[in-house]
Amino acid sequence: MAADADHGGTVNGGPPQDDAALGTDDAKRLSEARERIRQQLGKIIVGQDDVIEEILIGLFSRGHVLLEGVPGLAKTLMISTLAQTLDLSFSRIQFTPDLMPADVTGTEIIEEDRNSGHRELRFMKGPLFANVVLADEINRTPPKTQASLLEAMQERQVTVGRTRHPLDNPFFVLATQNPIEQEGTYPLPEAQQDRFMFKIFVEYPTFDEEFEVARRTTGMNDQNVQPVMAAEEIIRLQDLVRRVPVSDHVIRYALSLVRQTRVGSDGVPEFVDELVGWGAGPRAVQFLILGGKARALLQGRFHVQIEDIQALAKPVLRHRMVVNFAAESEGIGSDEVIDRIIDATPTTEDALSRDARFQKIFAS
């Protein structure tokens, strides 16, 4: 991240002086790719524009995404259709209480050569070896199996015995969990949720969207999804995201949001000390800036703005900030606290640097 922070600061998060280093043609590629992908997804998926946008940001940022929503909201269909659109290998793992780590990562078997009679160990790859992996209902499997997936997400490799097996590139995990029927489930600990770039809430559709869903799914629908992008191009676009300039002011703003979630620290608002039990770590800042870069390119811009950071604050912070009992008793969730933190944070460079509370945060 430090290499991206070397560009000069600007007022209101505007473009740094050297945004010309990123070619216009290069920067437009991701914006055009977004439109092609959305056009293909629109053949199958109705609505969910914000969810699709955040999934694409996660993909092009080399992050992983946790989706939470009630059954029947087309989470699985959305992910499998995205894999077809991107011409990537797709694997679905249905997590159950009896699923073992080897069922996810793969295992070594003894194979005998019928001609020579020689026996040797051979690694049989598990469903984790795919470009897009859907971890369906990840909170329904024991922590040991969850950990096998989460380790692969972080290291992008699987170790069996003494042998390391690198995972496919690109490698993108989308995990789903059901917020209802919590009996017999194994909720992901906050430390493990931190490995996911975003936690995205999949909401109910609007009336018009649900009307269209009913019309499409109860009649003849012969729409076929055409692949619009191969793995090699996705990797190039992921590299392109890293090259997007970001001003010092935008980095300070992202740091200000994250550091205000940390209870007991200098400059933290009083309502945070009252409502939050635990704040977000440094990974939140990294994902805010990386996500902001991808969002900027997806919208055809060559630099990150304050609006990009604000738009991604909830999916980045909601699973990294734990509200306490006082907040829960008043029906206050992490999203509401994040909104209040954004409202309490100046957006202009002068106002942010001159505010006495933020001077304490910058000096801490």
C-alpha positions as CSV (number, residue, x, y, z in Angstrom):
1,M,0.0,0.0,0.0
2,A,2.9,2.4,0.7
3,A,3.8,2.7,-3.0
4,D,0.3,4.0,-3.7
5,A,0.5,6.5,-1.0
6,D,3.4,8.5,-2.4
7,H,1.3,10.7,-4.6
8,G,0.8,14.3,-3.6
9,G,-2.3,15.3,-1.6
10,T,-5.2,17.3,-3.1
11,V,-8.3,19.0,-1.9
12,N,-11.5,16.9,-1.7
13,G,-9.8,13.8,-2.9
14,G,-9.3,15.1,-6.4
15,P,-6.8,13.5,-8.9
16,P,-3.1,13.7,-8.0
17,Q,-0.8,15.4,-10.4
18,D,0.5,12.2,-11.9
19,D,-2.7,10.5,-12.9
20,A,-1.6,10.7,-16.5
21,A,0.8,7.8,-15.8
22,L,-2.2,5.6,-16.1
23,G,-3.2,5.5,-19.7
24,T,-6.7,6.5,-20.7
25,D,-7.1,3.4,-22.8
26,D,-6.0,1.1,-20.0
27,A,-8.3,2.8,-17.5
28,K,-11.3,2.5,-19.8
29,R,-10.9,-1.3,-20.1
30,L,-12.3,-2.0,-16.7
31,S,-15.2,0.3,-17.1
32,E,-16.1,-1.3,-20.4
33,A,-15.6,-4.8,-18.9
34,R,-18.1,-3.8,-16.2
35,E,-20.8,-2.9,-18.7
36,R,-20.3,-6.2,-20.7
37,I,-20.5,-8.2,-17.5
38,R,-23.6,-6.5,-16.2
39,Q,-25.3,-6.9,-19.6
40,Q,-24.8,-10.6,-19.5
41,L,-25.8,-10.9,-15.9
42,G,-28.9,-9.0,-16.6
43,K,-30.1,-11.8,-18.8
44,I,-30.5,-14.0,-15.8
45,I,-30.3,-11.8,-12.6
46,V,-33.0,-9.2,-11.9
47,G,-31.9,-6.2,-9.9
48,Q,-29.3,-6.6,-7.1
49,D,-27.2,-3.9,-8.9
50,D,-25.4,-2.8,-5.7
51,V,-24.5,-6.4,-4.8
52,I,-23.2,-7.1,-8.3
53,E,-21.1,-3.9,-8.2
54,E,-19.5,-4.8,-4.9
55,I,-18.8,-8.4,-6.0
56,L,-17.0,-7.0,-9.1
57,I,-15.0,-4.6,-7.0
58,G,-14.0,-7.5,-4.8
59,L,-13.0,-9.6,-7.8
60,F,-10.9,-7.0,-9.4
61,S,-9.3,-6.1,-6.1
62,R,-8.2,-9.7,-5.5
63,G,-10.4,-9.9,-2.4
64,H,-13.0,-12.4,-1.2
65,V,-16.7,-11.7,-0.4
66,L,-19.1,-12.9,2.3
67,L,-22.7,-12.7,1.2
68,E,-25.5,-12.7,3.8
69,G,-29.2,-13.0,3.0
70,V,-32.3,-15.1,3.5
71,P,-32.9,-18.1,1.2
72,G,-34.3,-17.6,-2.3
73,L,-32.5,-14.4,-3.2
74,A,-30.6,-16.0,-6.1
75,K,-27.2,-15.8,-4.3
76,T,-26.0,-19.1,-5.8
77,L,-27.4,-18.3,-9.2
78,M,-25.7,-14.9,-9.2
79,I,-22.3,-16.4,-8.5
80,S,-22.6,-19.3,-10.9
81,T,-23.8,-16.9,-13.7
82,L,-20.9,-14.5,-12.9
83,A,-18.4,-17.4,-13.4
84,Q,-20.0,-18.2,-16.8
85,T,-19.8,-14.6,-17.8
86,L,-16.1,-14.4,-16.9
87,D,-15.3,-17.8,-18.6
88,L,-13.8,-19.1,-15.3
89,S,-13.9,-22.5,-13.7
90,F,-16.6,-22.7,-11.0
91,S,-16.9,-24.9,-8.0
92,R,-19.7,-25.1,-5.4
93,I,-19.1,-26.5,-2.0
94,Q,-22.2,-27.2,0.1
95,F,-21.0,-26.8,3.6
96,T,-22.6,-29.3,6.0
97,P,-21.9,-30.4,9.6
98,D,-20.1,-33.6,8.5
99,L,-17.9,-31.9,5.8
100,M,-14.2,-32.6,6.5
101,P,-11.2,-30.4,5.5
102,A,-10.0,-33.0,2.9
103,D,-13.4,-32.7,1.3
104,V,-12.6,-29.1,0.5
105,T,-8.9,-29.0,-0.2
106,G,-8.3,-32.5,-1.6
107,T,-6.4,-35.5,-0.3
108,E,-3.5,-37.8,-1.2
109,I,-4.3,-41.3,-2.4
110,I,-2.2,-44.4,-3.1
111,E,-2.1,-45.1,-6.8
112,E,-0.6,-48.4,-8.2
113,D,0.9,-48.7,-11.7
114,R,-0.6,-51.9,-13.0
115,N,2.4,-52.7,-15.2
116,S,5.2,-52.2,-12.7
117,G,3.2,-52.7,-9.5
118,H,4.9,-49.5,-8.2
119,R,2.8,-47.6,-5.7
120,E,3.0,-43.8,-5.1
121,L,1.0,-41.1,-3.5
122,R,-0.9,-38.8,-5.8
123,F,-2.8,-35.7,-4.8
124,M,-6.5,-35.6,-5.7
125,K,-7.5,-31.9,-6.0
126,G,-10.6,-30.9,-4.1
127,P,-13.3,-28.5,-5.2
128,L,-11.2,-25.6,-3.9
129,F,-9.1,-25.8,-7.1
130,A,-11.3,-23.5,-9.2
131,N,-11.2,-19.8,-10.2
132,V,-14.5,-19.0,-8.6
133,V,-15.5,-21.0,-5.4
134,L,-18.9,-20.7,-3.9
135,A,-18.8,-21.7,-0.2
136,D,-22.5,-22.2,0.3
137,E,-23.7,-21.7,3.9
138,I,-20.2,-21.6,5.4
139,N,-21.7,-21.2,8.9
140,R,-23.1,-24.8,8.8
141,T,-19.8,-26.6,9.0
142,P,-17.4,-26.9,12.0
143,P,-14.6,-24.5,12.6
144,K,-11.9,-27.0,11.5
145,T,-13.4,-27.2,8.0
146,Q,-14.0,-23.4,7.9
147,A,-10.3,-22.9,8.8
148,S,-9.2,-25.0,5.8
149,L,-11.0,-22.7,3.4
150,L,-9.9,-19.5,5.2
151,E,-6.3,-20.6,5.2
152,A,-6.4,-21.2,1.4
153,M,-8.0,-17.7,0.9
154,Q,-5.1,-16.0,2.7
155,E,-2.2,-18.1,1.4
156,R,-3.7,-19.0,-2.0
157,Q,-2.3,-22.4,-1.6
158,V,-3.1,-25.8,0.0
159,T,-0.6,-27.7,2.0
160,V,-1.1,-31.5,2.2
161,G,1.5,-33.4,4.1
162,R,4.8,-31.6,3.2
163,T,3.7,-30.6,-0.3
164,R,2.3,-27.1,-1.2
165,H,-0.2,-27.0,-4.0
166,P,-0.8,-23.5,-5.4
167,L,-4.4,-22.6,-6.2
168,D,-5.7,-21.4,-9.6
169,N,-5.2,-17.8,-10.6
170,P,-7.5,-15.8,-10.4
171,F,-8.9,-17.3,-7.2
172,F,-12.1,-15.8,-5.9
173,V,-14.1,-17.1,-2.9
174,L,-17.7,-16.0,-2.4
175,A,-19.1,-17.4,0.8
176,T,-22.8,-17.3,1.8
177,Q,-24.4,-17.5,5.2
178,N,-28.0,-17.5,6.3
179,P,-28.9,-15.0,9.0
180,I,-31.9,-17.2,10.2
181,E,-32.1,-20.7,11.6
182,Q,-29.0,-20.2,13.7
183,E,-29.5,-23.5,15.7
184,G,-26.8,-26.0,14.8
185,T,-24.6,-23.5,13.0
186,Y,-21.1,-22.4,13.6
187,P,-20.9,-18.6,13.1
188,L,-17.6,-17.3,11.7
189,P,-15.5,-15.6,14.4
190,E,-14.7,-12.0,13.8
191,A,-11.0,-12.8,13.3
192,Q,-11.9,-15.1,10.4
193,Q,-14.5,-12.8,8.9
194,D,-11.6,-10.2,8.6
195,R,-10.2,-12.3,5.8
196,F,-13.1,-11.3,3.6
197,M,-12.8,-8.0,1.9
198,F,-16.5,-7.3,1.9
199,K,-19.5,-8.5,3.8
200,I,-22.5,-7.8,1.6
201,F,-26.1,-7.9,2.6
202,V,-28.4,-9.3,-0.1
203,E,-31.8,-7.6,0.4
204,Y,-35.3,-8.5,-0.8
205,P,-36.1,-7.2,-4.3
206,T,-38.4,-4.3,-5.0
207,F,-41.9,-4.9,-6.2
208,D,-41.1,-4.4,-9.8
209,E,-38.0,-6.6,-9.6
210,E,-39.9,-9.4,-7.9
211,F,-42.6,-9.0,-10.6
212,E,-40.0,-9.5,-13.2
213,V,-38.5,-12.5,-11.3
214,A,-41.9,-14.1,-11.2
215,R,-42.5,-13.5,-14.9
216,R,-39.2,-14.9,-16.0
217,T,-39.0,-17.9,-13.8
218,T,-42.5,-19.2,-14.5
219,G,-42.3,-19.0,-18.3
220,M,-39.9,-19.9,-21.0
221,N,-36.5,-18.2,-20.6
222,D,-34.0,-19.1,-23.3
223,Q,-31.5,-16.4,-22.5
224,N,-27.9,-17.8,-22.7
225,V,-25.0,-16.1,-21.0
226,Q,-22.0,-15.5,-23.2
227,P,-18.5,-15.3,-21.7
228,V,-17.1,-11.8,-22.1
229,M,-13.7,-12.1,-20.4
230,A,-11.1,-14.8,-19.9
231,A,-8.8,-15.4,-16.9
232,E,-5.8,-13.7,-18.5
233,E,-7.7,-10.5,-19.0
234,I,-9.0,-10.5,-15.5
235,I,-5.5,-10.9,-14.1
236,R,-4.4,-7.9,-16.2
237,L,-7.2,-5.8,-14.9
238,Q,-6.4,-6.8,-11.3
239,D,-2.9,-5.6,-11.9
240,L,-4.3,-2.4,-13.4
241,V,-6.3,-1.7,-10.2
242,R,-3.0,-1.5,-8.2
243,R,-1.7,1.2,-10.5
244,V,-4.5,3.7,-9.8
245,P,-3.2,6.8,-8.1
246,V,-4.6,7.8,-4.7
247,S,-4.0,11.1,-3.0
248,D,-2.6,11.4,0.6
249,H,-5.8,13.1,1.6
250,V,-7.9,10.1,0.5
251,I,-5.6,7.8,2.5
252,R,-5.9,10.0,5.6
253,Y,-9.7,10.0,5.2
254,A,-9.8,6.2,5.0
255,L,-7.5,6.0,8.1
256,S,-9.8,8.5,9.9
257,L,-12.8,6.3,9.4
258,V,-11.1,3.2,10.5
259,R,-9.3,4.6,13.5
260,Q,-12.6,6.1,14.8
261,T,-13.9,2.6,15.3
262,R,-11.3,1.8,17.9
263,V,-12.7,2.2,21.3
264,G,-10.6,4.1,23.9
265,S,-8.2,5.7,21.3
266,D,-7.5,9.4,21.1
267,G,-10.0,11.4,19.1
268,V,-12.7,8.6,19.0
269,P,-16.2,10.0,19.1
270,E,-18.1,9.6,22.3
271,F,-20.9,7.5,20.7
272,V,-18.2,5.0,19.5
273,D,-17.0,4.4,23.1
274,E,-20.6,4.0,24.1
275,L,-21.7,1.6,21.3
276,V,-18.7,-0.3,20.0
277,G,-17.0,-3.3,21.7
278,W,-14.2,-3.8,19.2
279,G,-12.9,-1.8,16.2
280,A,-11.4,-2.6,12.8
281,G,-7.8,-3.4,12.2
282,P,-5.3,-2.2,9.5
283,R,-6.7,-4.6,6.9
284,A,-9.8,-2.5,6.7
285,V,-7.7,0.5,5.5
286,Q,-6.1,-1.6,2.9
287,F,-9.4,-2.9,1.5
288,L,-11.0,0.6,1.6
289,I,-8.2,1.9,-0.6
290,L,-8.0,-1.1,-2.9
291,G,-11.8,-1.2,-3.3
292,G,-11.8,2.6,-3.9
293,K,-9.3,2.1,-6.8
294,A,-11.4,-0.7,-8.3
295,R,-14.6,1.4,-7.9
296,A,-13.0,4.4,-9.6
297,L,-11.9,2.4,-12.6
298,L,-15.3,0.7,-12.9
299,Q,-16.8,4.1,-13.1
300,G,-14.4,5.3,-15.7
301,R,-12.2,7.4,-13.4
302,F,-8.4,7.3,-13.0
303,H,-8.2,8.4,-9.4
304,V,-9.9,7.6,-6.1
305,Q,-12.3,10.1,-4.5
306,I,-13.7,10.5,-1.0
307,E,-17.1,9.2,-2.4
308,D,-15.5,5.9,-3.3
309,I,-14.3,5.4,0.3
310,Q,-17.7,6.4,1.7
311,A,-19.5,4.0,-0.6
312,L,-17.4,1.1,0.5
313,A,-17.3,1.9,4.2
314,K,-20.2,-0.4,5.2
315,P,-19.2,-3.6,3.3
316,V,-15.6,-3.2,4.5
317,L,-16.3,-2.2,8.1
318,R,-19.6,-3.9,9.1
319,H,-17.9,-7.3,9.9
320,R,-14.8,-5.8,11.4
321,M,-16.5,-3.6,14.0
322,V,-18.4,-5.3,16.8
323,V,-21.1,-3.4,18.6
324,N,-21.6,-4.0,22.3
325,F,-24.6,-5.0,24.3
326,A,-25.7,-1.4,24.9
327,A,-26.0,-0.9,21.1
328,E,-27.8,-4.3,20.6
329,S,-30.3,-3.5,23.4
330,E,-31.2,-0.3,21.6
331,G,-31.4,-2.0,18.2
332,I,-28.3,-0.2,16.8
333,G,-26.2,-2.2,14.4
334,S,-22.8,-1.6,12.9
335,D,-24.2,0.0,9.7
336,E,-25.8,2.8,11.8
337,V,-22.6,3.4,13.7
338,I,-20.7,3.6,10.4
339,D,-23.2,6.2,9.1
340,R,-22.6,8.3,12.2
341,I,-18.8,8.1,11.8
342,I,-19.0,9.2,8.2
343,D,-21.3,12.1,9.2
344,A,-18.8,13.1,11.9
345,T,-15.8,13.1,9.5
346,P,-14.9,16.2,7.4
347,T,-14.4,15.5,3.7
348,T,-12.2,18.4,2.7
349,E,-8.5,18.4,3.4
350,D,-8.4,21.7,5.3
351,A,-11.3,20.8,7.6
352,L,-9.9,17.4,8.3
353,S,-6.4,18.6,9.1
354,R,-7.5,21.6,11.3
355,D,-10.1,19.7,13.4
356,A,-8.7,19.2,16.9
357,R,-10.2,15.8,17.3
358,F,-8.6,14.5,14.1
359,Q,-5.2,16.1,15.0
360,K,-5.3,13.7,18.0
361,I,-6.0,10.8,15.7
362,F,-3.2,11.7,13.3
363,A,-0.8,12.1,16.3
364,S,-1.7,8.8,17.9
